[in-house]
Amino acid sequence: MSSESKSDENNKEVGKLEWEKKLKQIKISKTDMNKLIMNYLCMEGYKDAALKFQQETTLPQSKPKDLIFEEF
């Protein structure tokens, strides 16, 4: 198979119904979702929200100084 054929397969358009069907098959754990949300809050600089979110989730408790916040 040529590299062009592989590229065409990887760039295949997916219709809305097929996309929704594939999306429903994906299972994301609550822990992974919480980590994703925490990452977003830290990267966007929502320190207070990240600290509150940490208290309300089952994420491992770390010291607030361990949380990384982007400074702009």
PDB file of N, H, CA, C and O in Angstrom:
ATOM      1  N   MET A   1       0.851  -1.174   0.000  1.00  0.00           N
ATOM      2  CA  MET A   1       0.000   0.000   0.000  1.00  0.00           C
ATOM      3  C   MET A   1       0.892   1.231   0.000  1.00  0.00           C
ATOM      4  O   MET A   1       1.821   1.320   0.803  1.00  0.00           O
ATOM      5  N   SER A   2       0.629   2.166  -0.874  1.00  0.00           N
ATOM      6  H   SER A   2      -0.125   2.094  -1.526  1.00  0.00           H
ATOM      7  CA  SER A   2       1.453   3.369  -0.953  1.00  0.00           C
ATOM      8  C   SER A   2       1.118   4.309   0.186  1.00  0.00           C
ATOM      9  O   SER A   2       0.061   4.206   0.808  1.00  0.00           O
ATOM     10  N   SER A   3       2.055   5.246   0.455  1.00  0.00           N
ATOM     11  H   SER A   3       2.914   5.329  -0.050  1.00  0.00           H
ATOM     12  CA  SER A   3       1.812   6.206   1.536  1.00  0.00           C
ATOM     13  C   SER A   3       0.636   7.098   1.208  1.00  0.00           C
ATOM     14  O   SER A   3      -0.056   7.570   2.110  1.00  0.00           O
ATOM     15  N   GLU A   4       0.397   7.339  -0.100  1.00  0.00           N
ATOM     16  H   GLU A   4       0.960   6.955  -0.832  1.00  0.00           H
ATOM     17  CA  GLU A   4      -0.747   8.170  -0.499  1.00  0.00           C
ATOM     18  C   GLU A   4      -2.058   7.469  -0.152  1.00  0.00           C
ATOM     19  O   GLU A   4      -2.999   8.116   0.308  1.00  0.00           O
ATOM     20  N   SER A   5      -2.131   6.158  -0.364  1.00  0.00           N
ATOM     21  H   SER A   5      -1.366   5.633  -0.737  1.00  0.00           H
ATOM     22  CA  SER A   5      -3.339   5.405  -0.039  1.00  0.00           C
ATOM     23  C   SER A   5      -3.592   5.402   1.463  1.00  0.00           C
ATOM     24  O   SER A   5      -4.734   5.547   1.898  1.00  0.00           O
ATOM     25  N   LYS A   6      -2.532   5.238   2.265  1.00  0.00           N
ATOM     26  H   LYS A   6      -1.603   5.121   1.912  1.00  0.00           H
ATOM     27  CA  LYS A   6      -2.681   5.271   3.714  1.00  0.00           C
ATOM     28  C   LYS A   6      -3.194   6.625   4.162  1.00  0.00           C
ATOM     29  O   LYS A   6      -4.062   6.716   5.030  1.00  0.00           O
ATOM     30  N   SER A   7      -2.651   7.678   3.565  1.00  0.00           N
ATOM     31  H   SER A   7      -1.946   7.604   2.859  1.00  0.00           H
ATOM     32  CA  SER A   7      -3.070   9.036   3.918  1.00  0.00           C
ATOM     33  C   SER A   7      -4.539   9.235   3.597  1.00  0.00           C
ATOM     34  O   SER A   7      -5.265   9.856   4.373  1.00  0.00           O
ATOM     35  N   ASP A   8      -4.986   8.717   2.463  1.00  0.00           N
ATOM     36  H   ASP A   8      -4.396   8.213   1.832  1.00  0.00           H
ATOM     37  CA  ASP A   8      -6.388   8.843   2.086  1.00  0.00           C
ATOM     38  C   ASP A   8      -7.289   8.129   3.090  1.00  0.00           C
ATOM     39  O   ASP A   8      -8.363   8.631   3.422  1.00  0.00           O
ATOM     40  N   GLU A   9      -6.864   6.967   3.573  1.00  0.00           N
ATOM     41  H   GLU A   9      -5.991   6.559   3.303  1.00  0.00           H
ATOM     42  CA  GLU A   9      -7.650   6.228   4.555  1.00  0.00           C
ATOM     43  C   GLU A   9      -7.736   6.991   5.867  1.00  0.00           C
ATOM     44  O   GLU A   9      -8.797   7.028   6.491  1.00  0.00           O
ATOM     45  N   ASN A  10      -6.647   7.594   6.292  1.00  0.00           N
ATOM     46  H   ASN A  10      -5.785   7.564   5.785  1.00  0.00           H
ATOM     47  CA  ASN A  10      -6.631   8.335   7.553  1.00  0.00           C
ATOM     48  C   ASN A  10      -7.438   9.621   7.477  1.00  0.00           C
ATOM     49  O   ASN A  10      -7.921  10.101   8.503  1.00  0.00           O
ATOM     50  N   ASN A  11      -7.595  10.183   6.301  1.00  0.00           N
ATOM     51  H   ASN A  11      -7.203   9.793   5.468  1.00  0.00           H
ATOM     52  CA  ASN A  11      -8.311  11.444   6.123  1.00  0.00           C
ATOM     53  C   ASN A  11      -9.730  11.232   5.606  1.00  0.00           C
ATOM     54  O   ASN A  11     -10.349  12.172   5.107  1.00  0.00           O
ATOM     55  N   LYS A  12     -10.246  10.029   5.716  1.00  0.00           N
ATOM     56  H   LYS A  12      -9.743   9.266   6.121  1.00  0.00           H
ATOM     57  CA  LYS A  12     -11.588   9.706   5.246  1.00  0.00           C
ATOM     58  C   LYS A  12     -12.624  10.544   5.997  1.00  0.00           C
ATOM     59  O   LYS A  12     -12.580  10.653   7.223  1.00  0.00           O
ATOM     60  N   GLU A  13     -13.544  11.129   5.252  1.00  0.00           N
ATOM     61  H   GLU A  13     -13.579  11.041   4.256  1.00  0.00           H
ATOM     62  CA  GLU A  13     -14.609  11.891   5.894  1.00  0.00           C
ATOM     63  C   GLU A  13     -15.567  10.944   6.595  1.00  0.00           C
ATOM     64  O   GLU A  13     -15.890   9.868   6.090  1.00  0.00           O
ATOM     65  N   VAL A  14     -16.009  11.363   7.757  1.00  0.00           N
ATOM     66  H   VAL A  14     -15.747  12.236   8.167  1.00  0.00           H
ATOM     67  CA  VAL A  14     -16.942  10.564   8.536  1.00  0.00           C
ATOM     68  C   VAL A  14     -18.228  11.361   8.661  1.00  0.00           C
ATOM     69  O   VAL A  14     -18.204  12.532   9.041  1.00  0.00           O
ATOM     70  N   GLY A  15     -19.344  10.732   8.345  1.00  0.00           N
ATOM     71  H   GLY A  15     -19.363   9.781   8.037  1.00  0.00           H
ATOM     72  CA  GLY A  15     -20.632  11.396   8.447  1.00  0.00           C
ATOM     73  C   GLY A  15     -21.042  11.582   9.903  1.00  0.00           C
ATOM     74  O   GLY A  15     -20.481  10.958  10.804  1.00  0.00           O
ATOM     75  N   LYS A  16     -22.020  12.441  10.117  1.00  0.00           N
ATOM     76  H   LYS A  16     -22.476  12.948   9.385  1.00  0.00           H
ATOM     77  CA  LYS A  16     -22.472  12.765  11.468  1.00  0.00           C
ATOM     78  C   LYS A  16     -22.968  11.521  12.213  1.00  0.00           C
ATOM     79  O   LYS A  16     -22.611  11.317  13.373  1.00  0.00           O
ATOM     80  N   LEU A  17     -23.773  10.703  11.572  1.00  0.00           N
ATOM     81  H   LEU A  17     -24.063  10.868  10.629  1.00  0.00           H
ATOM     82  CA  LEU A  17     -24.313   9.515  12.250  1.00  0.00           C
ATOM     83  C   LEU A  17     -23.212   8.528  12.610  1.00  0.00           C
ATOM     84  O   LEU A  17     -23.217   7.949  13.697  1.00  0.00           O
ATOM     85  N   GLU A  18     -22.261   8.337  11.687  1.00  0.00           N
ATOM     86  H   GLU A  18     -22.257   8.807  10.804  1.00  0.00           H
ATOM     87  CA  GLU A  18     -21.145   7.433  11.960  1.00  0.00           C
ATOM     88  C   GLU A  18     -20.284   7.986  13.106  1.00  0.00           C
ATOM     89  O   GLU A  18     -19.834   7.232  13.970  1.00  0.00           O
ATOM     90  N   TRP A  19     -20.059   9.303  13.106  1.00  0.00           N
ATOM     91  H   TRP A  19     -20.424   9.915  12.404  1.00  0.00           H
ATOM     92  CA  TRP A  19     -19.288   9.950  14.169  1.00  0.00           C
ATOM     93  C   TRP A  19     -19.964   9.743  15.525  1.00  0.00           C
ATOM     94  O   TRP A  19     -19.308   9.375  16.500  1.00  0.00           O
ATOM     95  N   GLU A  20     -21.284   9.981  15.585  1.00  0.00           N
ATOM     96  H   GLU A  20     -21.817  10.279  14.793  1.00  0.00           H
ATOM     97  CA  GLU A  20     -22.017   9.817  16.838  1.00  0.00           C
ATOM     98  C   GLU A  20     -21.986   8.368  17.314  1.00  0.00           C
ATOM     99  O   GLU A  20     -21.883   8.110  18.514  1.00  0.00           O
ATOM    100  N   LYS A  21     -22.074   7.421  16.381  1.00  0.00           N
ATOM    101  H   LYS A  21     -22.158   7.631  15.406  1.00  0.00           H
ATOM    102  CA  LYS A  21     -22.020   6.006  16.733  1.00  0.00           C
ATOM    103  C   LYS A  21     -20.658   5.658  17.336  1.00  0.00           C
ATOM    104  O   LYS A  21     -20.580   4.976  18.357  1.00  0.00           O
ATOM    105  N   LYS A  22     -19.583   6.135  16.693  1.00  0.00           N
ATOM    106  H   LYS A  22     -19.646   6.689  15.864  1.00  0.00           H
ATOM    107  CA  LYS A  22     -18.237   5.874  17.208  1.00  0.00           C
ATOM    108  C   LYS A  22     -18.024   6.556  18.556  1.00  0.00           C
ATOM    109  O   LYS A  22     -17.389   5.993  19.447  1.00  0.00           O
ATOM    110  N   LEU A  23     -18.545   7.745  18.701  1.00  0.00           N
ATOM    111  H   LEU A  23     -19.062   8.202  17.977  1.00  0.00           H
ATOM    112  CA  LEU A  23     -18.405   8.503  19.941  1.00  0.00           C
ATOM    113  C   LEU A  23     -19.072   7.786  21.113  1.00  0.00           C
ATOM    114  O   LEU A  23     -18.543   7.786  22.224  1.00  0.00           O
ATOM    115  N   LYS A  24     -20.224   7.180  20.868  1.00  0.00           N
ATOM    116  H   LYS A  24     -20.654   7.181  19.965  1.00  0.00           H
ATOM    117  CA  LYS A  24     -20.939   6.451  21.922  1.00  0.00           C
ATOM    118  C   LYS A  24     -20.191   5.198  22.367  1.00  0.00           C
ATOM    119  O   LYS A  24     -20.402   4.714  23.479  1.00  0.00           O
ATOM    120  N   GLN A  25     -19.316   4.669  21.507  1.00  0.00           N
ATOM    121  H   GLN A  25     -19.145   5.062  20.603  1.00  0.00           H
ATOM    122  CA  GLN A  25     -18.562   3.461  21.830  1.00  0.00           C
ATOM    123  C   GLN A  25     -17.367   3.740  22.736  1.00  0.00           C
ATOM    124  O   GLN A  25     -16.802   2.822  23.330  1.00  0.00           O
ATOM    125  N   ILE A  26     -16.987   5.010  22.835  1.00  0.00           N
ATOM    126  H   ILE A  26     -17.446   5.756  22.352  1.00  0.00           H
ATOM    127  CA  ILE A  26     -15.828   5.373  23.640  1.00  0.00           C
ATOM    128  C   ILE A  26     -16.258   5.558  25.094  1.00  0.00           C
ATOM    129  O   ILE A  26     -17.196   6.298  25.389  1.00  0.00           O
ATOM    130  N   LYS A  27     -15.575   4.893  25.969  1.00  0.00           N
ATOM    131  H   LYS A  27     -14.812   4.292  25.730  1.00  0.00           H
ATOM    132  CA  LYS A  27     -15.863   5.005  27.401  1.00  0.00           C
ATOM    133  C   LYS A  27     -14.707   5.734  28.065  1.00  0.00           C
ATOM    134  O   LYS A  27     -13.559   5.300  27.967  1.00  0.00           O
ATOM    135  N   ILE A  28     -15.001   6.838  28.739  1.00  0.00           N
ATOM    136  H   ILE A  28     -15.934   7.190  28.818  1.00  0.00           H
ATOM    137  CA  ILE A  28     -13.992   7.622  29.435  1.00  0.00           C
ATOM    138  C   ILE A  28     -14.263   7.508  30.931  1.00  0.00           C
ATOM    139  O   ILE A  28     -15.380   7.737  31.395  1.00  0.00           O
ATOM    140  N   SER A  29     -13.229   7.153  31.669  1.00  0.00           N
ATOM    141  H   SER A  29     -12.322   6.967  31.292  1.00  0.00           H
ATOM    142  CA  SER A  29     -13.411   6.991  33.112  1.00  0.00           C
ATOM    143  C   SER A  29     -13.606   8.357  33.769  1.00  0.00           C
ATOM    144  O   SER A  29     -13.152   9.380  33.257  1.00  0.00           O
ATOM    145  N   LYS A  30     -14.278   8.349  34.892  1.00  0.00           N
ATOM    146  H   LYS A  30     -14.647   7.518  35.308  1.00  0.00           H
ATOM    147  CA  LYS A  30     -14.516   9.577  35.641  1.00  0.00           C
ATOM    148  C   LYS A  30     -13.195  10.204  36.082  1.00  0.00           C
ATOM    149  O   LYS A  30     -13.048  11.426  36.071  1.00  0.00           O
ATOM    150  N   THR A  31     -12.241   9.367  36.468  1.00  0.00           N
ATOM    151  H   THR A  31     -12.360   8.374  36.476  1.00  0.00           H
ATOM    152  CA  THR A  31     -10.937   9.867  36.884  1.00  0.00           C
ATOM    153  C   THR A  31     -10.226  10.576  35.736  1.00  0.00           C
ATOM    154  O   THR A  31      -9.656  11.650  35.927  1.00  0.00           O
ATOM    155  N   ASP A  32     -10.258   9.981  34.547  1.00  0.00           N
ATOM    156  H   ASP A  32     -10.722   9.108  34.392  1.00  0.00           H
ATOM    157  CA  ASP A  32      -9.626  10.610  33.388  1.00  0.00           C
ATOM    158  C   ASP A  32     -10.305  11.933  33.041  1.00  0.00           C
ATOM    159  O   ASP A  32      -9.631  12.901  32.689  1.00  0.00           O
ATOM    160  N   MET A  33     -11.618  11.978  33.137  1.00  0.00           N
ATOM    161  H   MET A  33     -12.165  11.192  33.423  1.00  0.00           H
ATOM    162  CA  MET A  33     -12.341  13.216  32.846  1.00  0.00           C
ATOM    163  C   MET A  33     -11.989  14.292  33.872  1.00  0.00           C
ATOM    164  O   MET A  33     -11.804  15.457  33.519  1.00  0.00           O
ATOM    165  N   ASN A  34     -11.898  13.896  35.141  1.00  0.00           N
ATOM    166  H   ASN A  34     -12.048  12.950  35.427  1.00  0.00           H
ATOM    167  CA  ASN A  34     -11.529  14.851  36.182  1.00  0.00           C
ATOM    168  C   ASN A  34     -10.113  15.389  35.962  1.00  0.00           C
ATOM    169  O   ASN A  34      -9.857  16.576  36.168  1.00  0.00           O
ATOM    170  N   LYS A  35      -9.188  14.508  35.540  1.00  0.00           N
ATOM    171  H   LYS A  35      -9.396  13.544  35.373  1.00  0.00           H
ATOM    172  CA  LYS A  35      -7.821  14.952  35.260  1.00  0.00           C
ATOM    173  C   LYS A  35      -7.798  15.943  34.097  1.00  0.00           C
ATOM    174  O   LYS A  35      -7.052  16.922  34.124  1.00  0.00           O
ATOM    175  N   LEU A  36      -8.604  15.691  33.094  1.00  0.00           N
ATOM    176  H   LEU A  36      -9.210  14.896  33.072  1.00  0.00           H
ATOM    177  CA  LEU A  36      -8.689  16.589  31.945  1.00  0.00           C
ATOM    178  C   LEU A  36      -9.208  17.961  32.365  1.00  0.00           C
ATOM    179  O   LEU A  36      -8.669  18.989  31.955  1.00  0.00           O
ATOM    180  N   ILE A  37     -10.249  17.969  33.178  1.00  0.00           N
ATOM    181  H   ILE A  37     -10.687  17.134  33.511  1.00  0.00           H
ATOM    182  CA  ILE A  37     -10.821  19.228  33.667  1.00  0.00           C
ATOM    183  C   ILE A  37      -9.802  19.967  34.530  1.00  0.00           C
ATOM    184  O   ILE A  37      -9.637  21.179  34.396  1.00  0.00           O
ATOM    185  N   MET A  38      -9.118  19.241  35.416  1.00  0.00           N
ATOM    186  H   MET A  38      -9.252  18.256  35.526  1.00  0.00           H
ATOM    187  CA  MET A  38      -8.115  19.866  36.268  1.00  0.00           C
ATOM    188  C   MET A  38      -6.987  20.456  35.438  1.00  0.00           C
ATOM    189  O   MET A  38      -6.512  21.556  35.723  1.00  0.00           O
ATOM    190  N   ASN A  39      -6.562  19.739  34.427  1.00  0.00           N
ATOM    191  H   ASN A  39      -6.948  18.846  34.196  1.00  0.00           H
ATOM    192  CA  ASN A  39      -5.518  20.228  33.535  1.00  0.00           C
ATOM    193  C   ASN A  39      -5.959  21.536  32.882  1.00  0.00           C
ATOM    194  O   ASN A  39      -5.189  22.495  32.828  1.00  0.00           O
ATOM    195  N   TYR A  40      -7.177  21.575  32.394  1.00  0.00           N
ATOM    196  H   TYR A  40      -7.802  20.796  32.438  1.00  0.00           H
ATOM    197  CA  TYR A  40      -7.698  22.792  31.763  1.00  0.00           C
ATOM    198  C   TYR A  40      -7.708  23.959  32.751  1.00  0.00           C
ATOM    199  O   TYR A  40      -7.254  25.056  32.423  1.00  0.00           O
ATOM    200  N   LEU A  41      -8.220  23.725  33.947  1.00  0.00           N
ATOM    201  H   LEU A  41      -8.588  22.834  34.213  1.00  0.00           H
ATOM    202  CA  LEU A  41      -8.299  24.795  34.943  1.00  0.00           C
ATOM    203  C   LEU A  41      -6.910  25.340  35.287  1.00  0.00           C
ATOM    204  O   LEU A  41      -6.725  26.550  35.419  1.00  0.00           O
ATOM    205  N   CYS A  42      -5.950  24.446  35.428  1.00  0.00           N
ATOM    206  H   CYS A  42      -6.100  23.463  35.321  1.00  0.00           H
ATOM    207  CA  CYS A  42      -4.587  24.876  35.754  1.00  0.00           C
ATOM    208  C   CYS A  42      -3.941  25.619  34.595  1.00  0.00           C
ATOM    209  O   CYS A  42      -3.333  26.671  34.794  1.00  0.00           O
ATOM    210  N   MET A  43      -4.066  25.088  33.400  1.00  0.00           N
ATOM    211  H   MET A  43      -4.560  24.233  33.239  1.00  0.00           H
ATOM    212  CA  MET A  43      -3.429  25.710  32.238  1.00  0.00           C
ATOM    213  C   MET A  43      -4.022  27.074  31.918  1.00  0.00           C
ATOM    214  O   MET A  43      -3.318  27.952  31.418  1.00  0.00           O
ATOM    215  N   GLU A  44      -5.297  27.263  32.198  1.00  0.00           N
ATOM    216  H   GLU A  44      -5.869  26.550  32.604  1.00  0.00           H
ATOM    217  CA  GLU A  44      -5.949  28.535  31.897  1.00  0.00           C
ATOM    218  C   GLU A  44      -5.886  29.519  33.064  1.00  0.00           C
ATOM    219  O   GLU A  44      -6.381  30.641  32.964  1.00  0.00           O
ATOM    220  N   GLY A  45      -5.270  29.089  34.178  1.00  0.00           N
ATOM    221  H   GLY A  45      -4.867  28.177  34.260  1.00  0.00           H
ATOM    222  CA  GLY A  45      -5.040  29.996  35.292  1.00  0.00           C
ATOM    223  C   GLY A  45      -6.200  30.152  36.262  1.00  0.00           C
ATOM    224  O   GLY A  45      -6.249  31.127  37.011  1.00  0.00           O
ATOM    225  N   TYR A  46      -7.136  29.207  36.262  1.00  0.00           N
ATOM    226  H   TYR A  46      -7.096  28.414  35.654  1.00  0.00           H
ATOM    227  CA  TYR A  46      -8.265  29.268  37.192  1.00  0.00           C
ATOM    228  C   TYR A  46      -7.890  28.575  38.507  1.00  0.00           C
ATOM    229  O   TYR A  46      -8.399  27.503  38.833  1.00  0.00           O
ATOM    230  N   LYS A  47      -6.995  29.213  39.241  1.00  0.00           N
ATOM    231  H   LYS A  47      -6.581  30.084  38.976  1.00  0.00           H
ATOM    232  CA  LYS A  47      -6.439  28.602  40.452  1.00  0.00           C
ATOM    233  C   LYS A  47      -7.508  28.298  41.488  1.00  0.00           C
ATOM    234  O   LYS A  47      -7.566  27.183  42.006  1.00  0.00           O
ATOM    235  N   ASP A  48      -8.357  29.278  41.799  1.00  0.00           N
ATOM    236  H   ASP A  48      -8.309  30.184  41.379  1.00  0.00           H
ATOM    237  CA  ASP A  48      -9.394  29.058  42.815  1.00  0.00           C
ATOM    238  C   ASP A  48     -10.339  27.933  42.408  1.00  0.00           C
ATOM    239  O   ASP A  48     -10.708  27.092  43.227  1.00  0.00           O
ATOM    240  N   ALA A  49     -10.722  27.927  41.145  1.00  0.00           N
ATOM    241  H   ALA A  49     -10.422  28.611  40.479  1.00  0.00           H
ATOM    242  CA  ALA A  49     -11.616  26.879  40.660  1.00  0.00           C
ATOM    243  C   ALA A  49     -10.928  25.515  40.711  1.00  0.00           C
ATOM    244  O   ALA A  49     -11.557  24.513  41.050  1.00  0.00           O
ATOM    245  N   ALA A  50      -9.631  25.476  40.371  1.00  0.00           N
ATOM    246  H   ALA A  50      -9.119  26.290  40.095  1.00  0.00           H
ATOM    247  CA  ALA A  50      -8.884  24.216  40.400  1.00  0.00           C
ATOM    248  C   ALA A  50      -8.797  23.674  41.827  1.00  0.00           C
ATOM    249  O   ALA A  50      -8.964  22.476  42.057  1.00  0.00           O
ATOM    250  N   LEU A  51      -8.535  24.558  42.772  1.00  0.00           N
ATOM    251  H   LEU A  51      -8.399  25.531  42.586  1.00  0.00           H
ATOM    252  CA  LEU A  51      -8.445  24.119  44.171  1.00  0.00           C
ATOM    253  C   LEU A  51      -9.791  23.603  44.674  1.00  0.00           C
ATOM    254  O   LEU A  51      -9.847  22.585  45.363  1.00  0.00           O
ATOM    255  N   LYS A  52     -10.862  24.292  44.337  1.00  0.00           N
ATOM    256  H   LYS A  52     -10.817  25.119  43.777  1.00  0.00           H
ATOM    257  CA  LYS A  52     -12.209  23.859  44.736  1.00  0.00           C
ATOM    258  C   LYS A  52     -12.563  22.532  44.054  1.00  0.00           C
ATOM    259  O   LYS A  52     -13.111  21.629  44.685  1.00  0.00           O
ATOM    260  N   PHE A  53     -12.243  22.427  42.761  1.00  0.00           N
ATOM    261  H   PHE A  53     -11.797  23.161  42.248  1.00  0.00           H
ATOM    262  CA  PHE A  53     -12.514  21.200  42.014  1.00  0.00           C
ATOM    263  C   PHE A  53     -11.756  20.030  42.618  1.00  0.00           C
ATOM    264  O   PHE A  53     -12.290  18.926  42.717  1.00  0.00           O
ATOM    265  N   GLN A  54     -10.519  20.268  43.019  1.00  0.00           N
ATOM    266  H   GLN A  54     -10.085  21.165  42.938  1.00  0.00           H
ATOM    267  CA  GLN A  54      -9.712  19.221  43.633  1.00  0.00           C
ATOM    268  C   GLN A  54     -10.362  18.711  44.918  1.00  0.00           C
ATOM    269  O   GLN A  54     -10.341  17.513  45.198  1.00  0.00           O
ATOM    270  N   GLN A  55     -10.933  19.619  45.690  1.00  0.00           N
ATOM    271  H   GLN A  55     -10.950  20.593  45.463  1.00  0.00           H
ATOM    272  CA  GLN A  55     -11.589  19.230  46.939  1.00  0.00           C
ATOM    273  C   GLN A  55     -12.833  18.384  46.680  1.00  0.00           C
ATOM    274  O   GLN A  55     -13.175  17.517  47.484  1.00  0.00           O
ATOM    275  N   GLU A  56     -13.505  18.633  45.569  1.00  0.00           N
ATOM    276  H   GLU A  56     -13.228  19.337  44.916  1.00  0.00           H
ATOM    277  CA  GLU A  56     -14.779  17.973  45.295  1.00  0.00           C
ATOM    278  C   GLU A  56     -14.654  16.693  44.479  1.00  0.00           C
ATOM    279  O   GLU A  56     -15.647  16.003  44.249  1.00  0.00           O
ATOM    280  N   THR A  57     -13.445  16.375  44.042  1.00  0.00           N
ATOM    281  H   THR A  57     -12.639  16.935  44.229  1.00  0.00           H
ATOM    282  CA  THR A  57     -13.263  15.181  43.221  1.00  0.00           C
ATOM    283  C   THR A  57     -12.481  14.126  43.972  1.00  0.00           C
ATOM    284  O   THR A  57     -12.044  14.332  45.104  1.00  0.00           O
ATOM    285  N   THR A  58     -12.318  13.013  43.327  1.00  0.00           N
ATOM    286  H   THR A  58     -12.673  12.845  42.407  1.00  0.00           H
ATOM    287  CA  THR A  58     -11.543  11.910  43.912  1.00  0.00           C
ATOM    288  C   THR A  58     -10.091  11.951  43.447  1.00  0.00           C
ATOM    289  O   THR A  58      -9.359  10.975  43.608  1.00  0.00           O
ATOM    290  N   LEU A  59      -9.674  13.079  42.871  1.00  0.00           N
ATOM    291  H   LEU A  59     -10.269  13.871  42.740  1.00  0.00           H
ATOM    292  CA  LEU A  59      -8.284  13.198  42.453  1.00  0.00           C
ATOM    293  C   LEU A  59      -7.380  13.162  43.678  1.00  0.00           C
ATOM    294  O   LEU A  59      -7.762  13.626  44.753  1.00  0.00           O
ATOM    295  N   PRO A  60      -6.182  12.610  43.513  1.00  0.00           N
ATOM    296  CA  PRO A  60      -5.252  12.591  44.654  1.00  0.00           C
ATOM    297  C   PRO A  60      -5.014  14.009  45.158  1.00  0.00           C
ATOM    298  O   PRO A  60      -4.807  14.935  44.374  1.00  0.00           O
ATOM    299  N   GLN A  61      -5.048  14.161  46.468  1.00  0.00           N
ATOM    300  H   GLN A  61      -5.217  13.409  47.105  1.00  0.00           H
ATOM    301  CA  GLN A  61      -4.846  15.477  47.062  1.00  0.00           C
ATOM    302  C   GLN A  61      -3.365  15.827  47.009  1.00  0.00           C
ATOM    303  O   GLN A  61      -2.512  15.051  47.441  1.00  0.00           O
ATOM    304  N   SER A  62      -3.079  16.998  46.478  1.00  0.00           N
ATOM    305  H   SER A  62      -3.772  17.628  46.128  1.00  0.00           H
ATOM    306  CA  SER A  62      -1.707  17.487  46.489  1.00  0.00           C
ATOM    307  C   SER A  62      -1.726  18.884  47.077  1.00  0.00           C
ATOM    308  O   SER A  62      -2.779  19.515  47.172  1.00  0.00           O
ATOM    309  N   LYS A  63      -0.576  19.355  47.463  1.00  0.00           N
ATOM    310  H   LYS A  63       0.279  18.842  47.386  1.00  0.00           H
ATOM    311  CA  LYS A  63      -0.487  20.692  48.021  1.00  0.00           C
ATOM    312  C   LYS A  63      -0.785  21.703  46.919  1.00  0.00           C
ATOM    313  O   LYS A  63      -0.407  21.472  45.771  1.00  0.00           O
ATOM    314  N   PRO A  64      -1.445  22.807  47.229  1.00  0.00           N
ATOM    315  CA  PRO A  64      -1.747  23.806  46.208  1.00  0.00           C
ATOM    316  C   PRO A  64      -0.526  24.272  45.428  1.00  0.00           C
ATOM    317  O   PRO A  64      -0.637  24.607  44.249  1.00  0.00           O
ATOM    318  N   LYS A  65       0.638  24.297  46.070  1.00  0.00           N
ATOM    319  H   LYS A  65       0.729  24.024  47.028  1.00  0.00           H
ATOM    320  CA  LYS A  65       1.836  24.746  45.359  1.00  0.00           C
ATOM    321  C   LYS A  65       2.235  23.743  44.276  1.00  0.00           C
ATOM    322  O   LYS A  65       2.973  24.096  43.357  1.00  0.00           O
ATOM    323  N   ASP A  66       1.753  22.485  44.371  1.00  0.00           N
ATOM    324  H   ASP A  66       1.153  22.198  45.118  1.00  0.00           H
ATOM    325  CA  ASP A  66       2.067  21.482  43.367  1.00  0.00           C
ATOM    326  C   ASP A  66       1.262  21.703  42.085  1.00  0.00           C
ATOM    327  O   ASP A  66       1.623  21.182  41.030  1.00  0.00           O
ATOM    328  N   LEU A  67       0.181  22.466  42.170  1.00  0.00           N
ATOM    329  H   LEU A  67      -0.112  22.890  43.027  1.00  0.00           H
ATOM    330  CA  LEU A  67      -0.602  22.752  40.985  1.00  0.00           C
ATOM    331  C   LEU A  67       0.155  23.765  40.138  1.00  0.00           C
ATOM    332  O   LEU A  67       0.689  24.744  40.661  1.00  0.00           O
ATOM    333  N   ILE A  68       0.201  23.535  38.848  1.00  0.00           N
ATOM    334  H   ILE A  68      -0.232  22.740  38.423  1.00  0.00           H
ATOM    335  CA  ILE A  68       0.929  24.430  37.940  1.00  0.00           C
ATOM    336  C   ILE A  68      -0.059  25.354  37.266  1.00  0.00           C
ATOM    337  O   ILE A  68      -1.052  24.905  36.692  1.00  0.00           O
ATOM    338  N   PHE A  69       0.212  26.638  37.337  1.00  0.00           N
ATOM    339  H   PHE A  69       1.018  27.002  37.803  1.00  0.00           H
ATOM    340  CA  PHE A  69      -0.651  27.619  36.700  1.00  0.00           C
ATOM    341  C   PHE A  69       0.175  28.444  35.741  1.00  0.00           C
ATOM    342  O   PHE A  69       1.269  28.902  36.070  1.00  0.00           O
ATOM    343  N   GLU A  70      -0.366  28.626  34.545  1.00  0.00           N
ATOM    344  H   GLU A  70      -1.255  28.253  34.277  1.00  0.00           H
ATOM    345  CA  GLU A  70       0.300  29.446  33.535  1.00  0.00           C
ATOM    346  C   GLU A  70       0.229  30.902  33.950  1.00  0.00           C
ATOM    347  O   GLU A  70      -0.838  31.384  34.330  1.00  0.00           O
ATOM    348  N   GLU A  71       1.318  31.592  33.886  1.00  0.00           N
ATOM    349  H   GLU A  71       2.184  31.200  33.577  1.00  0.00           H
ATOM    350  CA  GLU A  71       1.356  33.027  34.173  1.00  0.00           C
ATOM    351  C   GLU A  71       1.551  33.753  32.856  1.00  0.00           C
ATOM    352  O   GLU A  71       2.504  33.468  32.129  1.00  0.00           O
ATOM    353  N   PHE A  72       0.678  34.673  32.540  1.00  0.00           N
ATOM    354  H   PHE A  72      -0.096  34.904  33.130  1.00  0.00           H
ATOM    355  CA  PHE A  72       0.808  35.441  31.290  1.00  0.00           C
ATOM    356  C   PHE A  72       1.029  36.893  31.598  1.00  0.00           C
ATOM    357  O   PHE A  72       1.162  37.705  30.682  1.00  0.00           O
TER     358      PHE A  72
END
